[in-house]
């Protein structure tokens, strides 16, 4: 009884349109991933530049 209820709620949550694999959703996720990778890359470059200045 409890297992059936849990399975029903899990399957209802998994069938949301936000989680569907569509080109629009996949493209949005890829763009978000590229922006976060760019932001982390810029942070790494900036911190490396400041590290080189400490060699005095």
C-alpha positions as CSV (number, residue, x, y, z in Angstrom):
1,X,0.0,0.0,0.0
2,X,2.7,2.5,1.0
3,X,5.0,1.3,-1.9
4,X,2.2,1.8,-4.4
5,X,1.6,5.3,-3.1
6,X,5.2,6.2,-3.3
7,X,5.5,4.8,-6.9
8,X,2.5,6.9,-8.0
9,X,3.8,10.1,-6.5
10,X,7.3,9.5,-8.0
11,X,5.8,8.7,-11.5
12,X,3.6,11.8,-11.3
13,X,6.6,14.0,-10.4
14,X,8.7,12.5,-13.2
15,X,6.1,13.3,-15.9
16,X,6.3,17.1,-15.5
17,X,6.8,19.1,-18.7
18,X,9.9,20.8,-17.2
19,X,11.7,17.4,-17.1
20,X,10.7,16.3,-20.6
21,X,13.5,15.9,-23.1
22,X,12.7,18.4,-25.7
23,X,15.0,20.5,-27.8
24,X,14.0,23.7,-26.0
25,X,14.7,22.2,-22.6
26,X,18.0,20.6,-23.7
27,X,19.2,23.8,-25.4
28,X,18.4,25.9,-22.3
29,X,20.4,23.5,-20.1
30,X,23.3,23.5,-22.5
31,X,23.4,27.3,-22.6
32,X,23.3,27.4,-18.8
33,X,26.1,24.9,-18.6
34,X,28.2,27.0,-21.1
35,X,27.7,30.2,-19.1
36,X,28.6,28.5,-15.8
37,X,31.7,27.0,-17.4
38,X,32.7,30.4,-18.8
39,X,32.1,32.1,-15.4
40,X,34.3,29.5,-13.6
41,X,37.0,29.8,-16.3
42,X,37.1,33.6,-15.8
43,X,37.3,33.2,-12.0
44,X,40.2,30.8,-12.5
45,X,42.1,33.1,-14.8
46,X,41.5,36.1,-12.6
47,X,42.7,34.2,-9.5
48,X,45.8,33.0,-11.4
49,X,46.6,36.6,-12.4
50,X,46.5,37.7,-8.8
51,X,48.7,34.8,-7.7
52,X,51.4,35.9,-10.1
53,X,51.5,39.4,-8.6
54,X,52.4,38.0,-5.2
55,X,55.9,36.8,-6.3
56,X,57.6,40.1,-5.4
